[in-house]
Amino acid sequence: MREESDPLGARRGRLLGLAYRMLGSRADAEDILQEAWLRYAQTDPAQVENEDAFLVRIVTRLCLDQLKSARAKREVYVGPWLPEPVFDADMLSPSKALELADDLSFALLLTLERLSPSERAAFLLHDVFEAPFSEVAAALGKSEAACRRLAARARKSVRAARSKYAAPREKHEALLASFAAAIAQGDEDRLRDLLAADAVALSDGGGLKAAALNPISGADRIARFLVGIRRKAKTRGVKFRHAFARVNGEPAILQFSGDLLDATISIATDGARISAVYLVRNPEKLSALTKESRAIPASRASFRD
């Protein structure tokens, strides 16, 4: 049995990134890595020809097992499910300049969520983490030909989705700033102008915080929903402070109630209009960010109610 104090070492970020993309949960991904190390430590070193491939295979299989129970939990999840937001997107990305290597956006993660677990795994392993199909086949317990088909189907879905939200960073940031200002001012008309006619808003409270129980469709309904949140908060005497930060590698809004992180707000855009709004309020998904977010000084606040 191995006794290294830092068993995963330089592999940790890569393996954590794979598990996070598979599961959409940083906490679950950390648990997967712990279990992967335990299994690796109990393996006879003579049976491991390639440590990297062996660990990737263990993590992939553990994630696939986890997804079986995760899907059942999603069926009874209260309201829309969104990924757990993270600050350290760079650490969770492979150190290679592949097309999707640094994309941890909610839009991409939700696209992956709509794939079958096997499609997701084949696509991530080959297209994002550059594993040869021989290793993909070993991880999934399928033939190389089957894995190629799985990855191809997933790739087609991902490319179709990305064409709708891949915008230059400057335009993304500019739209987010205008969006934030419109929310702060309670300007429904301005919000409607910024949102695409067929935009959708997803708010994840997980049954623990107030949130819309169904996706909200259409610019008019989303604008009224967002202004309504602000209006209700003011009625209760709640004052929000907002700051800009990078969440999942993209510009986003952090919403504070006092010193407590109340929500993260992200958008997807084609550069012209906002096509989706993602609002995470589930405190279980924000717990890991809360301590880090306290380091953001009030002077960086973008706007206040």
Residue pairs with C-beta under 8 A, 6 or more apart in sequence:
1 41
1 42
2 40
2 41
2 45
3 41
7 37
7 40
7 41
8 15
8 33
8 36
8 37
8 55
11 52
11 55
12 33
13 91
13 92
13 93
14 94
14 95
14 129
15 33
15 36
15 55
15 56
15 59
16 26
16 29
16 30
16 33
16 91
16 92
17 91
17 92
17 93
17 94
17 129
18 56
18 59
18 60
18 63
18 124
18 125
18 129
19 28
19 29
19 32
19 33
19 59
19 62
19 63
20 26
20 29
20 86
20 92
20 104
21 92
21 104
21 109
21 112
21 120
21 124
21 128
22 29
22 60
22 63
22 64
22 66
22 67
22 112
22 117
22 120
22 121
22 124
23 29
23 32
23 63
23 66
23 67
23 70
24 81
24 82
24 83
24 84
24 109
24 112
24 113
25 83
25 84
25 285
26 84
26 86
26 288
27 84
27 288
28 66
28 70
32 59
32 62
32 63
32 66
33 59
35 62
36 55
36 58
36 59
36 62
39 58
40 48
40 54
40 55
40 58
43 54
48 54
53 131
53 135
53 138
56 125
56 129
56 131
56 135
56 139
57 135
57 138
57 139
60 121
60 125
60 139
60 140
61 139
63 117
63 121
64 117
64 118
64 121
64 140
67 117
68 117
74 81
77 206
77 207
78 205
78 206
78 207
78 213
79 203
79 204
79 205
79 206
79 207
79 211
79 212
79 213
79 214
80 202
80 203
80 204
80 211
80 212
80 214
80 215
81 113
81 204
82 106
82 110
82 202
82 204
82 278
82 279
82 280
82 282
82 285
83 106
83 109
83 110
83 113
83 248
84 280
84 285
84 288
85 247
85 248
85 252
85 264
85 266
85 280
85 285
85 286
85 289
86 92
86 104
86 247
86 248
86 288
86 289
87 245
87 246
87 247
87 289
87 292
89 102
89 104
89 246
89 248
89 249
90 102
90 249
92 104
93 101
93 102
93 104
93 249
94 101
94 128
94 129
94 130
96 130
98 127
98 128
98 130
99 127
100 108
100 127
100 128
100 158
101 128
102 249
103 162
103 249
104 248
104 249
105 165
105 248
105 249
105 250
105 266
105 268
106 248
106 266
106 268
106 276
106 278
107 161
107 162
107 164
107 165
107 268
107 276
108 158
108 161
108 162
109 248
111 157
111 158
111 161
111 162
112 120
112 123
112 124
112 154
112 158
114 157
115 123
115 153
115 154
115 157
116 150
118 140
118 142
118 150
119 150
119 151
119 153
119 154
119 157
120 154
121 136
121 139
121 140
121 150
122 136
122 140
122 147
122 150
122 151
122 154
123 150
123 151
123 154
123 155
123 158
125 131
125 135
125 136
125 139
126 132
126 133
126 136
126 147
126 151
127 151
127 154
127 155
131 139
133 144
133 147
133 148
133 151
134 144
136 144
136 147
136 151
137 143
137 144
137 146
137 147
140 147
140 150
142 150
164 268
164 270
164 275
165 268
165 269
165 270
165 275
165 276
166 270
167 175
167 269
167 270
167 271
168 271
169 251
171 269
171 271
172 250
172 251
172 267
172 269
172 271
173 251
175 194
175 267
175 269
175 271
175 273
175 274
176 244
176 251
176 252
176 253
176 267
177 244
177 302
178 190
178 194
179 191
179 194
179 267
179 274
180 242
180 244
180 253
180 302
180 303
181 187
181 190
181 303
182 190
182 191
182 194
183 191
183 226
183 227
183 230
184 230
184 242
184 303
184 304
184 305
186 227
186 230
186 231
187 227
188 223
188 224
188 227
189 223
191 219
191 222
191 223
191 226
191 227
192 219
192 220
192 223
194 273
194 274
195 219
195 222
195 223
195 273
195 274
195 277
196 219
196 270
196 272
196 273
196 274
196 275
197 218
197 219
198 217
198 218
198 275
199 217
199 218
199 219
199 222
199 273
199 274
199 275
199 276
199 277
200 215
200 216
200 217
200 222
200 275
200 276
200 277
201 212
201 215
201 216
201 222
201 225
201 226
201 276
201 277
201 278
201 279
202 215
202 216
202 276
202 277
202 278
202 279
203 211
203 212
203 216
203 279
203 280
203 281
204 211
204 278
204 279
204 280
204 281
204 282
204 285
205 211
205 281
205 282
206 281
206 282
206 283
206 284
206 285
208 282
208 283
208 284
209 262
209 281
209 282
209 283
210 281
211 279
211 281
211 282
212 225
216 222
216 225
222 277
226 277
230 240
230 305
233 239
233 240
233 305
234 305
238 257
239 257
239 304
239 305
240 255
240 256
240 257
240 262
240 304
240 305
241 255
241 256
241 298
241 301
241 304
242 253
242 254
242 255
242 256
242 301
242 302
242 303
242 304
243 253
243 254
243 256
243 296
243 300
243 301
243 302
244 251
244 252
244 253
244 254
244 300
244 302
245 251
245 252
245 253
245 254
245 293
245 296
246 252
247 254
247 264
247 266
248 266
250 266
252 264
252 265
252 266
252 267
253 264
253 265
253 266
253 302
254 261
254 263
254 264
254 265
254 293
254 296
255 261
255 262
255 263
255 264
255 265
256 262
256 293
259 294
260 290
261 286
261 289
261 290
261 293
262 281
263 279
263 280
263 281
263 286
264 278
264 279
264 280
264 286
264 289
265 277
265 278
265 279
266 277
266 278
267 274
267 276
267 277
267 278
268 274
268 275
268 276
268 278
269 275
280 286
